[in-house]
Amino acid sequence: MAKPKKTKTDRPYGYESFGGNISRSTKRSNKIDRKLKKLVSTMTCPMSLADIAKECEMSKQAIHQIEKRALRKIAKQHPYLQHELSEAKILGI
C-alpha cells in the first residue's frame, strides 16, 4: 500500500519557505508588539531581558537581538550616538 502524500498542513511549524511564513511571522510580530506595548504601559521599573522574554514568550537571545537592532537603527539616525554606543561596545561595530 502506498503512503499518502504529505500536505502542507502535515509539516511542522516553520517548515515552509520564508515566503510561506510571511503571514505567520506577521501575526507573531503583531502579537509581540501588542505584548510589548502592554508591558511598557504598565512598567514601573527597568526590566531584565529574562523578564521581557518571559512576557513575550521568546528567548532572551531573541530579545537581545531585537534590542541591538533597534539601537542600530537609532544610531544611524543620530551619528553622535553611534560613536558613543560603539565606544561602549554595545553595537559591536
Summary of the structure (lengths in Angstrom):
residues: 93
radius of gyration: 18.9
end to end distance: 58.9
largest distance: 69.1
contacts: 173
relative contact order: 0.07
helix: 68%
strand: 0%
